[in-house]
Amino acid sequence: MDTYASNLLAEVKAKNPAEPEFHQAVQEVAESLTLALDRHPEFRKNKILERIIEPERVVMFRVPWQDDAGEIRVNRGYRIQMNSAIGPYKGGLRFHSTVNLGILKFLAFEQVFKNALTTLPMGGGKGGADFDPHGRSDQEVMRFCQAFMCELFRHVGPETDVPAGDIGVGAREIGFLFGMYKKLKNEFTGVMTGKGLTWGGSVIRPEATGYGAVYFADEMLKTRKEGLKDKVALVSGSGNVAQYTVEKLITLGAKAVTLSDSTGYIYDEEGIDRDKLNFVMELKNVRRGRISEYADKFKGAVFTKIDKSLDHNPLWNHKAQCAFPSATQNEINGKDAANLLRNGVYVVSEGANMPSTIDAINQFIDAGILFGPGKAANAGGVATSGLEMAQNSMRISWTREEVDNRLYNIMRTIHATCYRTAEKYGTPGNYVNGANIAGFLKVANAMMDQGIV
């Protein structure tokens, strides 16, 4: 790390204590941007990166609500409006017990660069609450969402900030949130994405992040004149991203052999076919059950319970060629990365946000494998959210084929941009540098044009 990046990181840590995920996200970007800042001293002089690191606005509020037993509960809600240089703030809402200010700042910071790569006019933001909908009744989730929106509605809008879903915020939660916004504002606008198809939503939106991660992996493989057909893939998670990653892998002729949740993971050497995937979708999306039921249903599949005492995740210790981390941040550490490389994995496409630690990323880059960082590989979700915004603005709906084609072309463009930028700045094949530099340059140029604001 050069002196500028080192000093910057020290300042960030001093100003933002106890926020390790945010520090990690800044470090990864700062190390890449040394190459760009040396060629563009005007960005360093005008402290563009320092200004991107500092959120334009942080909103934090209490969310009181009543559970089914009549007990009053109090959670904490957030919205981080990170950067609006190229468009309204855009980013998901996360409902999970682990949500805190530092995690949301890292997610919002990543979102700035990811959104810039999509080619669509969207700034970066993120939000959520330390509320976990798992195990709560529909009525409890509705009351919480309504209480949450009673404050959030003051800070969002179709031309200001357009939230979407994330971990813990799916179609059910989006519906409750939008319904309360509509009641409070007395208007029907495209203030949220991920809406139902009958009231302003877009086809392909639930599938988009998973599809996009697979499209990005396929584009990376094409640079070596290969494809995904007959490849074996490790996939973590079992939510939307993981489910539709598996679906698209099946379509392209690959074989996914793992899925996971917070209790553990399943390994199915025969592969997860469409019938098995349909079972997972019903299990997770309808019954909200545990992935261990997969092994009860399908003989030959093995469930391994999570062991928190281990220094690695055994999911990443199976023979494969591809890995799609699609669960959460920092799920692949240095030991996991070493296991992946030892077992023959040479394609990693991140479906989650920052699922690999810096140690893991460095191992992938040093090994020369095809590594697609989240801000590029998982941009399909927010790209399709942007397409939903466009449809809302025009009061029209596109067909499934049209949206999927637009998504595919956006992911191809993101790949090409990252690939060319990495080459231009002297690090061919390094998609981390390519994504960070390309996203930064778009935002930085807009900020220069708009002055010190």
C-alpha positions as CSV (number, residue, x, y, z in Angstrom):
1,M,0.0,0.0,0.0
2,D,1.5,3.4,-1.0
3,T,1.8,6.3,1.4
4,Y,-1.4,8.1,0.2
5,A,-3.6,5.0,0.6
6,S,-2.0,4.2,3.9
7,N,-2.5,7.7,5.3
8,L,-6.1,7.7,4.0
9,L,-6.9,4.4,5.6
10,A,-5.5,5.6,8.9
11,E,-7.7,8.7,8.8
12,V,-10.8,6.6,7.9
13,K,-10.1,4.3,10.8
14,A,-9.6,7.2,13.2
15,K,-12.9,8.9,12.1
16,N,-14.9,5.7,11.9
17,P,-13.9,3.4,14.8
18,A,-15.3,-0.1,15.2
19,E,-16.4,-0.3,11.6
20,P,-14.1,-3.1,10.2
21,E,-16.2,-3.8,7.1
22,F,-16.1,-0.2,6.1
23,H,-12.4,0.0,6.6
24,Q,-11.9,-3.1,4.5
25,A,-14.0,-1.8,1.6
26,V,-12.1,1.5,1.6
27,Q,-8.8,-0.2,1.7
28,E,-9.5,-2.4,-1.3
29,V,-10.6,0.6,-3.4
30,A,-7.8,2.9,-2.2
31,E,-5.2,0.3,-3.1
32,S,-6.6,0.0,-6.6
33,L,-7.0,3.8,-7.2
34,T,-3.4,4.6,-6.6
35,L,-2.9,3.7,-10.3
36,A,-5.6,6.2,-11.4
37,L,-4.7,9.0,-9.0
38,D,-1.1,9.0,-10.2
39,R,-2.4,9.7,-13.7
40,H,-5.1,12.2,-12.6
41,P,-3.5,14.4,-9.9
42,E,-6.6,16.7,-10.1
43,F,-8.7,14.1,-8.3
44,R,-6.2,13.9,-5.5
45,K,-5.9,17.7,-5.3
46,N,-9.7,18.0,-5.1
47,K,-9.9,15.2,-2.5
48,I,-12.5,13.3,-4.6
49,L,-11.9,9.9,-3.0
50,E,-12.1,11.5,0.5
51,R,-15.4,13.0,-0.5
52,I,-16.8,9.7,-1.8
53,I,-15.7,8.0,1.4
54,E,-17.7,10.5,3.5
55,P,-21.5,9.9,3.2
56,E,-23.5,12.9,1.9
57,R,-26.1,12.0,4.6
58,V,-26.6,9.5,7.3
59,V,-30.1,9.0,8.7
60,M,-30.6,6.9,11.9
61,F,-33.9,6.5,13.7
62,R,-35.8,4.4,16.2
63,V,-38.5,2.0,15.0
64,P,-41.0,1.1,17.7
65,W,-43.5,-1.6,16.9
66,Q,-45.8,-4.2,18.7
67,D,-45.4,-7.9,18.4
68,D,-48.2,-10.5,18.3
69,A,-47.9,-10.9,22.1
70,G,-48.6,-7.2,22.6
71,E,-45.1,-6.4,23.7
72,I,-43.5,-3.2,22.5
73,R,-40.3,-3.7,20.5
74,V,-37.7,-1.0,19.6
75,N,-35.3,-1.5,16.7
76,R,-32.9,0.9,15.0
77,G,-33.3,2.0,11.4
78,Y,-30.8,3.5,9.0
79,R,-30.4,5.1,5.6
80,I,-27.0,5.9,4.3
81,Q,-27.1,8.3,1.3
82,M,-23.5,8.0,0.1
83,N,-23.2,9.7,-3.2
84,S,-25.6,11.3,-5.7
85,A,-23.1,12.6,-8.3
86,I,-24.5,10.6,-11.2
87,G,-28.1,10.1,-10.1
88,P,-30.5,9.5,-7.2
89,Y,-29.3,7.3,-4.3
90,K,-30.0,3.7,-5.1
91,G,-29.4,0.7,-3.0
92,G,-31.1,-2.0,-0.9
93,L,-32.6,-2.3,2.6
94,R,-31.3,-5.0,4.8
95,F,-33.3,-6.4,7.7
96,H,-31.0,-8.6,9.9
97,S,-29.8,-8.7,13.5
98,T,-26.2,-8.0,12.4
99,V,-27.1,-4.7,10.7
100,N,-25.1,-1.7,12.1
101,L,-23.8,1.6,10.9
102,G,-20.4,0.2,9.7
103,I,-21.9,-2.6,7.6
104,L,-24.4,-0.3,5.9
105,K,-21.6,2.3,5.2
106,F,-19.5,-0.4,3.6
107,L,-22.5,-1.5,1.5
108,A,-23.3,2.0,0.5
109,F,-19.7,2.7,-0.4
110,E,-19.5,-0.4,-2.6
111,Q,-22.9,0.6,-4.2
112,V,-21.5,3.9,-5.5
113,F,-18.9,2.1,-7.7
114,K,-21.3,-0.8,-8.6
115,N,-24.0,1.6,-9.8
116,A,-21.5,3.6,-11.8
117,L,-20.5,0.5,-13.6
118,T,-24.1,-0.4,-14.7
119,T,-24.1,2.5,-17.3
120,L,-27.3,3.7,-15.7
121,P,-27.7,7.1,-13.9
122,M,-27.8,6.0,-10.3
123,G,-26.0,7.2,-7.2
124,G,-25.2,4.9,-4.2
125,G,-27.0,4.3,-0.9
126,K,-27.9,1.6,1.5
127,G,-30.2,1.1,4.5
128,G,-32.0,-1.2,6.8
129,A,-32.6,-2.2,10.4
130,D,-31.4,-4.6,13.1
131,F,-34.7,-6.4,12.8
132,D,-34.7,-10.1,11.7
133,P,-37.9,-11.1,9.9
134,H,-37.0,-14.8,10.2
135,G,-39.5,-16.5,12.5
136,R,-41.8,-13.5,12.7
137,S,-45.5,-13.7,11.5
138,D,-46.7,-11.8,8.5
139,Q,-48.5,-9.4,10.8
140,E,-45.4,-8.7,12.8
141,V,-43.4,-8.1,9.6
142,M,-46.1,-5.8,8.3
143,R,-46.2,-3.8,11.6
144,F,-42.5,-3.4,11.6
145,C,-42.3,-2.4,7.9
146,Q,-45.0,0.2,8.4
147,A,-43.3,1.6,11.5
148,F,-40.0,1.7,9.6
149,M,-41.5,3.5,6.6
150,C,-43.2,6.1,8.9
151,E,-39.7,7.7,9.2
152,L,-38.0,6.6,6.0
153,F,-40.6,8.2,3.8
154,R,-39.3,11.7,4.7
155,H,-35.9,10.9,3.1
156,V,-36.7,8.9,-0.1
157,G,-38.5,9.5,-3.3
158,P,-38.3,8.6,-7.1
159,E,-36.0,11.6,-7.8
160,T,-34.1,11.5,-4.5
161,D,-33.5,8.0,-3.2
162,V,-35.0,4.7,-4.5
163,P,-34.5,1.8,-2.0
164,A,-34.7,-1.9,-3.0
165,G,-34.5,-5.2,-1.2
166,D,-31.5,-7.0,0.3
167,I,-31.0,-9.7,3.0
168,G,-34.3,-10.1,4.9
169,V,-36.2,-7.8,2.6
170,G,-38.0,-9.7,-0.2
171,A,-41.3,-9.3,-2.0
172,R,-43.3,-9.4,1.2
173,E,-41.4,-6.7,2.9
174,I,-41.2,-4.5,-0.2
175,G,-45.0,-4.7,-0.5
176,F,-45.6,-3.6,3.1
177,L,-43.0,-0.8,2.8
178,F,-44.5,0.5,-0.5
179,G,-48.0,0.3,0.8
180,M,-47.2,2.6,3.8
181,Y,-45.2,5.0,1.6
182,K,-48.2,5.3,-0.8
183,K,-50.5,6.0,2.1
184,L,-48.3,8.6,3.7
185,K,-47.4,10.5,0.5
186,N,-50.8,9.9,-1.2
187,E,-49.0,9.2,-4.5
188,F,-48.2,6.2,-6.6
189,T,-44.6,6.6,-7.7
190,G,-41.5,4.4,-8.4
191,V,-40.0,5.0,-5.0
192,M,-39.0,1.4,-4.5
193,T,-37.8,-1.4,-6.8
194,G,-38.5,-5.1,-6.4
195,K,-42.3,-4.4,-6.5
196,G,-44.9,-7.0,-7.5
197,L,-45.5,-7.4,-11.2
198,T,-49.1,-6.2,-10.9
199,W,-48.1,-2.9,-9.3
200,G,-45.0,-1.6,-11.0
201,G,-42.5,-4.3,-10.7
202,S,-40.2,-5.7,-13.4
203,V,-39.8,-9.2,-14.6
204,I,-36.4,-10.7,-14.0
205,R,-35.8,-8.5,-10.9
206,P,-35.7,-11.4,-8.4
207,E,-33.4,-13.4,-10.7
208,A,-31.2,-10.5,-11.8
209,T,-28.3,-10.7,-9.3
210,G,-27.9,-14.4,-9.7
211,Y,-28.2,-14.3,-13.5
212,G,-25.8,-11.4,-13.6
213,A,-23.1,-13.2,-11.6
214,V,-23.3,-16.2,-14.0
215,Y,-23.3,-13.9,-17.1
216,F,-20.1,-12.2,-15.7
217,A,-18.4,-15.5,-15.0
218,D,-19.2,-16.7,-18.6
219,E,-17.8,-13.5,-20.0
220,M,-14.6,-14.0,-18.0
221,L,-14.3,-17.5,-19.3
222,K,-14.7,-16.3,-22.8
223,T,-11.4,-14.4,-22.5
224,R,-9.8,-17.9,-22.2
225,K,-12.0,-19.3,-25.0
226,E,-14.0,-21.4,-22.5
227,G,-17.6,-21.5,-21.3
228,L,-19.6,-22.7,-18.3
229,K,-20.8,-25.9,-19.9
230,D,-19.8,-29.0,-17.9
231,K,-18.2,-26.9,-15.2
232,V,-18.8,-27.9,-11.5
233,A,-19.8,-24.9,-9.3
234,L,-19.9,-24.3,-5.6
235,V,-22.7,-21.9,-4.6
236,S,-23.2,-20.5,-1.1
237,G,-26.5,-19.1,0.3
238,S,-30.0,-20.2,-0.6
239,G,-31.9,-17.0,-1.1
240,N,-32.7,-15.2,-4.3
241,V,-29.1,-14.7,-5.4
242,A,-28.1,-18.4,-4.9
243,Q,-31.3,-19.8,-6.3
244,Y,-31.1,-18.0,-9.6
245,T,-27.4,-18.5,-9.8
246,V,-28.1,-22.2,-9.8
247,E,-31.0,-21.8,-12.3
248,K,-28.8,-19.9,-14.8
249,L,-25.9,-22.4,-14.3
250,I,-28.3,-25.2,-15.2
251,T,-29.4,-23.3,-18.3
252,L,-25.8,-22.9,-19.4
253,G,-24.9,-26.5,-18.8
254,A,-23.0,-26.2,-15.6
255,K,-23.6,-28.3,-12.4
256,A,-24.1,-26.6,-9.0
257,V,-23.4,-29.0,-6.1
258,T,-23.8,-26.8,-2.9
259,L,-26.2,-24.4,-1.2
260,S,-26.2,-23.1,2.4
261,D,-27.9,-21.1,5.1
262,S,-27.0,-20.0,8.6
263,T,-27.3,-23.5,9.9
264,G,-24.9,-25.2,7.5
265,Y,-24.6,-26.4,3.9
266,I,-25.6,-29.3,1.6
267,Y,-23.3,-31.0,-0.9
268,D,-25.0,-32.9,-3.7
269,E,-22.4,-34.6,-5.9
270,E,-25.0,-35.5,-8.5
271,G,-25.8,-31.8,-8.9
272,I,-28.8,-29.6,-8.2
273,D,-31.2,-30.1,-11.1
274,R,-34.4,-28.2,-11.8
275,D,-36.6,-30.4,-9.7
276,K,-34.3,-30.1,-6.8
277,L,-34.1,-26.3,-7.3
278,N,-37.9,-26.1,-7.3
279,F,-37.9,-27.9,-3.9
280,V,-35.3,-25.3,-2.6
281,M,-37.4,-22.4,-3.8
282,E,-40.6,-23.8,-2.1
283,L,-38.6,-24.5,1.0
284,K,-37.0,-21.1,1.3
285,N,-39.5,-18.8,-0.3
286,V,-42.8,-20.3,0.9
287,R,-42.1,-22.4,4.0
288,R,-39.0,-20.5,5.1
289,G,-37.4,-23.7,6.2
290,R,-33.8,-24.8,6.7
291,I,-31.5,-26.1,4.0
292,S,-31.0,-29.4,6.0
293,E,-34.4,-30.5,4.7
294,Y,-32.8,-30.9,1.2
295,A,-30.6,-33.8,2.5
296,D,-33.7,-35.4,4.0
297,K,-35.5,-35.2,0.7
298,F,-32.8,-36.2,-1.7
299,K,-30.7,-39.3,-1.0
300,G,-27.0,-38.8,-1.8
301,A,-27.0,-35.3,-0.6
302,V,-25.1,-34.6,2.6
303,F,-25.9,-31.8,5.1
304,T,-23.0,-30.4,7.2
305,K,-23.9,-28.3,10.2
306,I,-22.0,-25.1,10.6
307,D,-19.1,-25.3,13.1
308,K,-18.1,-21.9,14.3
309,S,-14.9,-23.2,15.9
310,L,-13.4,-23.9,12.5
311,D,-11.1,-21.4,10.9
312,H,-12.6,-22.2,7.5
313,N,-15.9,-23.0,5.8
314,P,-15.9,-26.6,4.5
315,L,-18.3,-25.6,1.8
316,W,-15.3,-24.2,-0.1
317,N,-13.3,-27.4,0.3
318,H,-14.8,-29.5,-2.5
319,K,-13.5,-30.2,-6.0
320,A,-14.9,-27.7,-8.6
321,Q,-13.9,-25.2,-11.2
322,C,-16.2,-22.3,-10.3
323,A,-17.3,-20.7,-7.0
324,F,-20.2,-18.3,-6.6
325,P,-20.2,-16.8,-3.0
326,S,-23.8,-15.6,-2.7
327,A,-24.5,-15.4,1.0
328,T,-22.9,-12.5,2.9
329,Q,-19.8,-10.4,3.5
330,N,-16.4,-12.1,4.3
331,E,-17.6,-15.7,3.9
332,I,-14.4,-16.6,2.1
333,N,-11.3,-16.0,4.2
334,G,-7.6,-16.8,3.4
335,K,-7.9,-20.4,4.4
336,D,-11.0,-20.8,2.2
337,A,-9.3,-19.2,-0.7
338,A,-6.4,-21.6,-0.4
339,N,-8.8,-24.6,-0.3
340,L,-10.6,-23.3,-3.4
341,L,-7.4,-23.0,-5.3
342,R,-6.1,-26.4,-4.1
343,N,-9.3,-28.0,-5.3
344,G,-9.1,-26.6,-8.8
345,V,-11.3,-23.6,-8.7
346,Y,-10.2,-21.0,-11.2
347,V,-13.4,-18.9,-11.6
348,V,-14.8,-16.9,-8.7
349,S,-17.8,-14.6,-9.4
350,E,-19.1,-12.8,-6.3
351,G,-22.9,-12.8,-6.0
352,A,-22.8,-11.3,-2.5
353,N,-21.4,-8.0,-1.5
354,M,-17.7,-8.2,-0.5
355,P,-17.9,-12.0,0.3
356,S,-14.1,-12.4,0.1
357,T,-11.6,-10.9,2.6
358,I,-8.6,-8.9,1.4
359,D,-6.3,-11.9,2.1
360,A,-8.6,-14.1,-0.1
361,I,-8.7,-11.6,-2.9
362,N,-4.9,-11.2,-2.9
363,Q,-4.5,-15.0,-3.2
364,F,-6.9,-15.1,-6.1
365,I,-5.1,-12.3,-7.9
366,D,-1.7,-13.8,-7.2
367,A,-2.8,-17.2,-8.6
368,G,-4.0,-15.5,-11.8
369,I,-7.5,-17.0,-11.7
370,L,-10.6,-15.3,-13.1
371,F,-11.9,-13.3,-10.1
372,G,-15.1,-11.1,-10.5
373,P,-15.5,-8.7,-7.6
374,G,-19.0,-8.1,-6.3
375,K,-19.2,-4.5,-7.4
376,A,-18.9,-5.8,-11.0
377,A,-20.2,-9.4,-10.9
378,N,-23.3,-8.8,-8.8
379,A,-24.3,-5.5,-10.4
380,G,-27.1,-7.3,-12.3
381,G,-29.5,-6.8,-9.4
382,V,-29.2,-3.0,-9.2
383,A,-29.0,-2.8,-13.0
384,T,-32.4,-4.4,-13.3
385,S,-33.7,-2.2,-10.5
386,G,-32.6,0.7,-12.8
387,L,-34.6,-0.9,-15.6
388,E,-37.6,-1.1,-13.3
389,M,-37.2,2.6,-12.5
390,A,-37.1,3.4,-16.3
391,Q,-40.3,1.3,-16.8
392,N,-42.0,3.1,-13.9
393,S,-41.0,6.5,-15.3
394,M,-42.5,5.6,-18.7
395,R,-45.5,3.8,-17.2
396,I,-44.8,0.7,-19.3
397,S,-43.7,-2.9,-18.8
398,W,-41.1,-4.7,-20.8
399,T,-41.3,-8.4,-21.6
400,R,-39.2,-11.0,-19.8
401,E,-37.1,-11.5,-23.0
402,E,-36.4,-7.8,-23.3
403,V,-35.4,-7.3,-19.7
404,D,-33.2,-10.4,-19.8
405,N,-31.5,-9.2,-23.0
406,R,-30.9,-5.7,-21.4
407,L,-29.5,-7.4,-18.3
408,Y,-27.2,-9.6,-20.4
409,N,-25.9,-6.7,-22.4
410,I,-25.3,-4.6,-19.3
411,M,-23.3,-7.4,-17.7
412,R,-21.3,-7.8,-21.0
413,T,-20.6,-4.1,-21.0
414,I,-19.5,-4.1,-17.3
415,H,-17.2,-7.0,-18.0
416,A,-15.7,-5.2,-21.1
417,T,-15.3,-2.0,-19.2
418,C,-13.5,-3.7,-16.3
419,Y,-11.3,-5.7,-18.7
420,R,-10.3,-2.7,-20.8
421,T,-9.7,-0.5,-17.7
422,A,-7.4,-3.1,-16.1
423,E,-5.4,-3.3,-19.3
424,K,-5.2,0.5,-19.6
425,Y,-3.8,0.9,-16.1
426,G,-1.2,-1.8,-16.5
427,T,-2.8,-4.7,-14.6
428,P,-4.4,-7.0,-17.4
429,G,-6.8,-9.5,-16.0
430,N,-7.2,-7.8,-12.7
431,Y,-10.9,-7.2,-12.5
432,V,-10.6,-5.7,-9.0
433,N,-8.5,-2.8,-10.3
434,G,-10.7,-2.6,-13.5
435,A,-13.9,-2.3,-11.5
436,N,-12.7,0.1,-8.9
437,I,-11.0,2.4,-11.3
438,A,-13.8,2.5,-13.9
439,G,-16.4,3.1,-11.3
440,F,-14.4,5.8,-9.6
441,L,-13.6,7.7,-12.8
442,K,-17.2,8.0,-13.8
443,V,-18.2,9.4,-10.3
444,A,-15.0,11.5,-10.0
445,N,-15.6,13.2,-13.3
446,A,-19.2,14.1,-12.4
447,M,-18.1,15.5,-9.0
448,M,-15.4,17.6,-10.7
449,D,-18.1,19.0,-13.1
450,Q,-20.4,19.8,-10.2
451,G,-18.0,21.6,-8.0
452,I,-17.3,21.4,-4.3
453,V,-20.8,20.4,-3.0
